[in-house]
Amino acid sequence: MKPKLFLPALLACCVLLVSCFGVSADITLNANGSGVIVLEYRVSQALDALGRLDGNARWNTIPVGRSDFERTLDRLPDMRLLSFASRQDAHDVIITARMEFASIEGLLAFMDASGQRTLFTGTPASGSLTLTLSDGASDAPVDPALAALLAQISSGYTVALGMTFPGAGSLTLTDGENLPRAPVPGSEIHAAGRRVSGVFPLHEVLTASEGINLRFQW
């Protein structure tokens, strides 16, 4: 059986979809809590085709059409789709959706429907938002062949998150215990300024042993 992964599951996708998948989210936050999020994800054309081999081509593994986003946002009154685009390059299907949110709560309902992977404190004008990318790898033994396969199919894909604030902000990384953690190998962090961001290799996110939390503060 193939997994059914529908938005709002951005953070869960980063962790649970162990396959050829890259995702980025760029959030612009206003002082009143409203703003815009631009979501882009890349899906291997091979993965997209795999979802069509079981006779259920109309049930895509992930949302690939404007109607998929519209159905999701219809259930979220604080979210509105501004634009949608889909294209292909030599290897991937690339989906880009630009959405407007009326409140931080609306944004979080879209990004994390379960409420288990995000934590917001403070006010829209001065707050802290923590996003969990990884809870940490299991202690169970990993088959070397599967580990090698994971490294191969996740190569070249990244998880990227950025936020632009009304004023100055910061980005820090913590582990599964919410303690400061070492930089993720191969990552790129812009930790201070009006816009902060982090880009992480997908393989490092999927195999992180100590968890990865992103704490945005402004």
C-alpha positions, 0 to 999 in steps of 0.5 A: 500500500502506498501512503496517502499524504495530503496537506496540511502535513508539511512537517509530517511529510518531511519526516514520514515520506522516506522517499524522493521528496524535497520541500521548502516553505517561506513565510512572511509574517505581519505584526498582526499575525497575518501573512503569506506562505510560499510552499514548494515541493519537489517529487521524483517523477519516478515516485509520482509514477509509482502511485499510478501503478495500482490502478488508482491513478486518480488518487495521487500519493501527494497533492499535485493539482490546484484542486487538492489545495483548494479542498484542504483550504476550504476546511481552513477559513483563515487560509486562502490560495493566492496562486498555484503552479506545477512544472517538471524538470528532468527529474522532478515534478515541482509544485508551488503554492502561494497562500495567505493566512489571516492569523498564526493559528490559521497558519499552524492549522495548515502546517500541523493539523495534529498540533504535535509538531508546532508550538507558538508562544507570545503575540504576533508582534513578539513571539516564538514559534518552534517547528519539529522537523525530526523527533530523532532516529529510533535506537532499533538496528538499521539494515545496512542495505536499507540505510544505503538505499535511503541515502541514495534516494534522498540524495539531492533533496532538502528541507528548507524553512524561512521566515521574514518578520516585521522586525529583527528575528532569530533562528536557533536549533534544539534537539529532542529535549529542547536543548541547543544542538550542534549544526546539522551536517550540510545545512545552511543557517541564516540565524539573525536578521529580518529574514532567517532561514535553514536549509537541511539535507533530507537524508540528515533530517530523516536520520537525525539521532538527536532530533531537530527543532527550529525555534524562530523568535522575533 
